[in-house]
Every structure is written in structure tokens, then in C-alpha cells.
Amino acid sequence: MKDKITIAIAGLGSRGRTAYGAILLDMKDRAQVVAIADFDKTRCEIAQKEHNVKSENVFSSVEEMLSKEKLADAVLICTQDRDHVRHALMALDKGYDILLEKPVSPDLNELKSLVKKSKETGRKVLVCHVLRYTPFFQTIKKAIDSGRIGKVATVQALENVRYWHQAHSFVRGNWRRKDETSPMILAKCCHDLDYLIWLCGSKCKSVSSYGSLSYFKAECAPEGAALRCLDGCKAKANCPYDAEKIYLTNKDTGVLHGNVEWPVDVLSENPTEETIRAAIEKGPYGRCVFHCDNDVVDNQIVAMEMESGATVTLTMSAFTSIGGRTIKVMGTLGDIQGDMHDNIIKITEFGKESEIIDLGREEKDFAGHGGGDQMLIEEFVSLLEGGEVNNTVTTLEVSVESHLVALAAEESRLEGGTPQLIAPLRG
């Protein structure tokens, strides 16, 4: 086993620096960030100080960093969706193992080219499907695999996007347009499709889907709505999507309630009332949600037929007051109900008293995708150290299965729900 794993971070947005980077700071005895790359100078300066990175290993672009001789054992690629494969191919050519932010790519040919290259190079490529690593889904998976509820017959899952999360990321933010990033069902829900395939222990055979952009468009704007929230909007008082409310006064997200993390750290590396107000006065996050250039859906339903014979439905909705996932797994001998927001799981074997598992909601244990971020990084470092592969860590080829389902679901949605077979996409 090596004394310490060395890691480079490509892309210092909220995932690269304040999520994975922050976790690595707590693992300095096992891993060390030795190189960073980002177009934002301020982000680089902050990350350089946090990780004590040498000046010669700080780069203004990922391309510049990956053009150098190999600088570390592994690289975390946390760039935008449509840059992932290009950067990953460069990293594989340099001999890096990779932790790759999801989604891998919205392009089927790119997905296949990366799988092919990873096999040719023999390097490890893990995708950040962090929900697999949460105590919540680990507990459900263990219960299914134990046989307590028999064979999985039906699964119902709900992805609660949360109203302000939709406005932040998918109306005003980086993932608002599918031509610039990915379809919503891939960008937001490849997490969900991945854990559903994993829980069922079966690949998907066919998929159908319905959904639309139903609300965040000009024709739904209330009377008196301005183009920007701070430009004298007459609908402001009754609008929950008002930028001032979300980024300044909202008790969960606002700077005035002490929040200096996501989502406000996307608007400013130094979130204060002054910097956030300045950002929403002129930046993209101050635009009216009914007058943006967004085109991704705000609701979608995916119906999957699994090769095992099980049926699975996933509903994604922007119109929820709280976030997290809810799930019901129905088997031949019992069922499992889970609420990820409250971290409570109910397991019932038919004819027996239910078991209630309260995983608790301690912030330290469940921050970052229900604790998944922490476990993902720990498993990745362990894998690099030569540790054993557990039932959570997957190959790139397995991770891509969720992407194939997402791409087929989007095609089905555009065709009015026409069923799409998955097998032809694997060829």
C-alpha cells in the first residue's frame, strides 16, 4: 500500500472544491491534492491555499493541466457535462485513474468511446453516482439482497427536485438548456436510474417516458412580472422563485440566515449580503424564472421494464417543498418504504410486524447527498490504495447503463411516450 494517494482536481465548481475537495482535506493522512485547474482565478487561489498546492501545479484550464506529464495518481474531473469525455480521454492517455462527475455525457458515441478507451488503458474510471454510497440506499440494498421481501416485482421512486433547486440549477443555472449540457432526466436523474438498476439487480429492457416544461416559460408569468427580480417586479410579493427570497432571505438557502454554502457559493466565492445582491442585480441568477432561456423539463415520468420482469417507475418533479427521494420496493414476500429526507426506512415482511429503521439526520453524517459524497471519496481512495472492490463500486460500463436508459427515456418523451428498447444502444 502506498503512503499517500496523490490527486489532481479538474474543475473547481461547487463539486470539485467545496464537496469532494473539502472531503479530501479531512483525509490528508491518506490522500493529497497536488494539482488543480479551473478558469476562475479566485477559485484556484482559494483551493491552492486550502490544499497547499505548488504554484507550478495550478492551471487556468483543464487542457493545460492534462497536457503536462502525469502529475498525480488520479484526477477528479468535475467540469461541465459536455466536457467530461474529452477531458477523461486526455486523462486516460496520460495514465490517470479517474473519478468522473456525472453525467458522463449526453452523447451515445462519446459514452462508447470512453468505455472502449478505459478498457484499452486498464485504468480505473468511477462515475459519481453517489446515491449508491448513502447509508439510506445501502440499507435498502442489503434488505433486498437478504431475500426478506422475496423477488422484486415493482418499484416506485420519486425525485423531489425542490422548487428553488429547479429555479437555481435548471431554469437560471448551468443545466437549464439540454443543447449546452444534458436533458433533465440525465443531468438530474442518472443518479436515480443508476440506483434503481442496482437495487433491482437487473438491466433495463425497455423504457417509456412522458414529461414537459410546463411552468417556467413566458406564458406562465404572473401579471406585472419584470425581466429581472430586482427591476421593480410587481409580482415579487407572491413569487416563491424571487431571487431575493432564494439567495438572501430563505431560511434554508439565504445568506441572511447564515448560509455561505450551496447554492449561494455558486453566485460568489465570498457569499455576503453585498456580493450576493450584486450577483442577482446583474448576473444570470437574478433573472425572472419565466423569462430565461431554459428548455429542460420541470416534470417527467419514466416507466422501465427490467430484464428480470420487474417494473419500475421514476417520477421527477420540480414542484416540491422539500428535497430528497422517496421509494417503495414491492416484493413477492414483503415491501420496503423509504423517505430519504427523513432517513427513515420501513421494512415489512408479509404477515410480520414492520421494522422501522431511523438512520437519523445528523448533519455531519448525512451532508452531501445523504452522506454519499463522503463514502464515494473514501471508496475511491481505498480502491487506489489497492483495497477490495465492494458491491457498490462499479465499472464505467455498469455506470453507463443509467445513461442509456436516460437517453432512451428522453427519446421516448419526445416521441410522445413511444417505448424504446435499450439493447440496441449497447451495441
Solvent accessible surface area in square Angstrom, and as a share of the most:
residue,aa,sasa,rsa
1,M,185,0.83
2,K,104,0.44
3,D,139,0.72
4,K,77,0.33
5,I,2,0.01
6,T,39,0.23
7,I,1,0.00
8,A,0,0.00
9,I,0,0.00
10,A,0,0.00
11,G,7,0.06
12,L,3,0.01
13,G,23,0.22
14,S,36,0.24
15,R,62,0.23
16,G,0,0.00
17,R,27,0.10
18,T,56,0.33
19,A,16,0.12
20,Y,1,0.00
21,G,0,0.00
22,A,42,0.32
23,I,19,0.10
24,L,3,0.02
25,L,49,0.24
26,D,120,0.62
27,M,11,0.05
28,K,89,0.38
29,D,110,0.57
30,R,75,0.27
31,A,0,0.00
32,Q,41,0.18
33,V,2,0.01
34,V,34,0.20
35,A,0,0.00
36,I,0,0.00
37,A,0,0.00
38,D,8,0.04
39,F,165,0.69
40,D,41,0.21
41,K,152,0.64
42,T,64,0.37
43,R,45,0.16
44,C,9,0.05
45,E,78,0.35
46,I,49,0.25
47,A,0,0.00
48,Q,46,0.21
49,K,171,0.72
50,E,60,0.27
51,H,4,0.02
52,N,132,0.68
53,V,8,0.05
54,K,136,0.58
55,S,83,0.53
56,E,122,0.55
57,N,25,0.13
58,V,38,0.22
59,F,12,0.05
60,S,76,0.49
61,S,39,0.25
62,V,10,0.06
63,E,63,0.28
64,E,71,0.32
65,M,0,0.00
66,L,2,0.01
67,S,69,0.45
68,K,91,0.38
69,E,141,0.63
70,K,86,0.36
71,L,52,0.26
72,A,7,0.06
73,D,33,0.17
74,A,0,0.00
75,V,0,0.00
76,L,1,0.00
77,I,0,0.00
78,C,15,0.09
79,T,23,0.13
80,Q,73,0.32
81,D,3,0.02
82,R,105,0.38
83,D,43,0.22
84,H,1,0.00
85,V,3,0.02
86,R,109,0.40
87,H,6,0.03
88,A,0,0.00
89,L,48,0.24
90,M,57,0.25
91,A,0,0.00
92,L,4,0.02
93,D,96,0.50
94,K,64,0.27
95,G,20,0.20
96,Y,0,0.00
97,D,9,0.05
98,I,0,0.00
99,L,1,0.01
100,L,0,0.00
101,E,16,0.07
102,K,33,0.14
103,P,2,0.01
104,V,0,0.00
105,S,0,0.00
106,P,20,0.13
107,D,57,0.30
108,L,48,0.24
109,N,112,0.58
110,E,55,0.25
111,L,1,0.01
112,K,75,0.32
113,S,44,0.29
114,L,0,0.00
115,V,19,0.11
116,K,130,0.55
117,K,50,0.21
118,S,13,0.08
119,K,128,0.54
120,E,108,0.48
121,T,48,0.28
122,G,61,0.59
123,R,85,0.31
124,K,81,0.34
125,V,7,0.04
126,L,8,0.04
127,V,7,0.04
128,C,1,0.01
129,H,3,0.01
130,V,1,0.00
131,L,1,0.01
132,R,10,0.03
133,Y,11,0.04
134,T,0,0.00
135,P,45,0.28
136,F,1,0.01
137,F,0,0.00
138,Q,57,0.25
139,T,29,0.17
140,I,0,0.00
141,K,20,0.09
142,K,157,0.66
143,A,7,0.05
144,I,17,0.09
145,D,88,0.46
146,S,71,0.46
147,G,38,0.36
148,R,78,0.28
149,I,0,0.00
150,G,19,0.19
151,K,126,0.53
152,V,15,0.09
153,A,47,0.36
154,T,45,0.26
155,V,1,0.01
156,Q,99,0.44
157,A,6,0.05
158,L,58,0.29
159,E,1,0.01
160,N,16,0.08
161,V,2,0.01
162,R,49,0.18
163,Y,53,0.20
164,W,16,0.06
165,H,39,0.17
166,Q,1,0.00
167,A,0,0.00
168,H,4,0.02
169,S,7,0.04
170,F,9,0.04
171,V,1,0.00
172,R,2,0.01
173,G,2,0.02
174,N,67,0.34
175,W,76,0.27
176,R,44,0.16
177,R,63,0.23
178,K,56,0.24
179,D,83,0.43
180,E,86,0.39
181,T,3,0.02
182,S,0,0.00
183,P,11,0.07
184,M,3,0.02
185,I,1,0.00
186,L,0,0.00
187,A,6,0.05
188,K,22,0.09
189,C,0,0.00
190,C,0,0.00
191,H,6,0.03
192,D,0,0.00
193,L,0,0.00
194,D,3,0.02
195,Y,0,0.00
196,L,0,0.00
197,I,16,0.08
198,W,19,0.07
199,L,3,0.02
200,C,18,0.11
201,G,64,0.61
202,S,15,0.10
203,K,92,0.39
204,C,0,0.00
205,K,101,0.43
206,S,16,0.10
207,V,1,0.01
208,S,26,0.17
209,S,1,0.01
210,Y,134,0.51
211,G,23,0.22
212,S,48,0.31
213,L,39,0.19
214,S,49,0.31
215,Y,80,0.30
216,F,2,0.01
217,K,65,0.28
218,A,59,0.46
219,E,134,0.60
220,C,40,0.24
221,A,30,0.23
222,P,56,0.35
223,E,170,0.76
224,G,34,0.33
225,A,26,0.20
226,A,19,0.15
227,L,123,0.61
228,R,47,0.17
229,C,10,0.06
230,L,49,0.24
231,D,87,0.45
232,G,63,0.60
233,C,23,0.14
234,K,176,0.75
235,A,15,0.12
236,K,56,0.24
237,A,88,0.68
238,N,145,0.74
239,C,23,0.14
240,P,66,0.42
241,Y,15,0.06
242,D,4,0.02
243,A,0,0.00
244,E,32,0.14
245,K,65,0.27
246,I,1,0.00
247,Y,0,0.00
248,L,1,0.00
249,T,69,0.40
250,N,24,0.12
251,K,153,0.65
252,D,67,0.35
253,T,2,0.01
254,G,0,0.00
255,V,17,0.10
256,L,91,0.45
257,H,113,0.51
258,G,58,0.56
259,N,28,0.15
260,V,84,0.48
261,E,120,0.54
262,W,93,0.33
263,P,1,0.01
264,V,0,0.00
265,D,16,0.08
266,V,45,0.26
267,L,26,0.13
268,S,19,0.13
269,E,44,0.20
270,N,99,0.51
271,P,16,0.10
272,T,45,0.26
273,E,64,0.29
274,E,124,0.56
275,T,47,0.27
276,I,0,0.00
277,R,77,0.28
278,A,58,0.45
279,A,24,0.19
280,I,0,0.00
281,E,81,0.36
282,K,178,0.75
283,G,21,0.20
284,P,68,0.43
285,Y,22,0.08
286,G,0,0.00
287,R,44,0.16
288,C,10,0.06
289,V,2,0.01
290,F,7,0.03
291,H,64,0.29
292,C,28,0.17
293,D,60,0.31
294,N,17,0.09
295,D,54,0.28
296,V,4,0.03
297,V,5,0.03
298,D,0,0.00
299,N,46,0.24
300,Q,2,0.01
301,I,87,0.44
302,V,0,0.00
303,A,43,0.34
304,M,5,0.02
305,E,73,0.33
306,M,2,0.01
307,E,100,0.45
308,S,46,0.30
309,G,57,0.55
310,A,2,0.01
311,T,68,0.39
312,V,1,0.01
313,T,54,0.31
314,L,0,0.00
315,T,42,0.25
316,M,0,0.00
317,S,21,0.14
318,A,0,0.00
319,F,88,0.37
320,T,26,0.15
321,S,82,0.53
322,I,78,0.39
323,G,15,0.14
324,G,24,0.23
325,R,16,0.06
326,T,44,0.26
327,I,8,0.04
328,K,67,0.28
329,V,0,0.00
330,M,48,0.21
331,G,8,0.08
332,T,79,0.46
333,L,103,0.51
334,G,0,0.00
335,D,25,0.13
336,I,0,0.00
337,Q,75,0.33
338,G,7,0.07
339,D,43,0.22
340,M,16,0.07
341,H,56,0.25
342,D,49,0.26
343,N,8,0.04
344,I,68,0.35
345,I,0,0.00
346,K,76,0.32
347,I,3,0.02
348,T,26,0.15
349,E,36,0.16
350,F,120,0.50
351,G,91,0.87
352,K,133,0.56
353,E,166,0.75
354,S,35,0.23
355,E,70,0.31
356,I,102,0.52
357,I,39,0.20
358,D,96,0.50
359,L,45,0.22
360,G,25,0.24
361,R,143,0.52
362,E,114,0.51
363,E,144,0.65
364,K,190,0.81
365,D,75,0.39
366,F,31,0.13
367,A,57,0.44
368,G,34,0.33
369,H,66,0.30
370,G,16,0.15
371,G,3,0.03
372,G,0,0.00
373,D,5,0.03
374,Q,65,0.29
375,M,75,0.34
376,L,0,0.00
377,I,1,0.01
378,E,54,0.24
379,E,33,0.15
380,F,1,0.00
381,V,0,0.00
382,S,33,0.21
383,L,17,0.08
384,L,25,0.13
385,E,27,0.12
386,G,65,0.63
387,G,28,0.26
388,E,165,0.74
389,V,97,0.56
390,N,61,0.31
391,N,93,0.48
392,T,3,0.02
393,V,17,0.10
394,T,24,0.14
395,T,87,0.51
396,L,8,0.04
397,E,88,0.39
398,V,65,0.37
399,S,1,0.01
400,V,13,0.07
401,E,14,0.06
402,S,0,0.00
403,H,0,0.00
404,L,7,0.04
405,V,0,0.00
406,A,0,0.00
407,L,31,0.15
408,A,4,0.03
409,A,0,0.00
410,E,12,0.05
411,E,76,0.34
412,S,0,0.00
413,R,43,0.16
414,L,107,0.53
415,E,87,0.39
416,G,52,0.50
417,G,7,0.07
418,T,63,0.37
419,P,95,0.60
420,Q,36,0.16
421,L,109,0.54
422,I,0,0.00
423,A,63,0.49
424,P,91,0.57
425,L,41,0.21
426,R,71,0.26
427,G,81,0.77
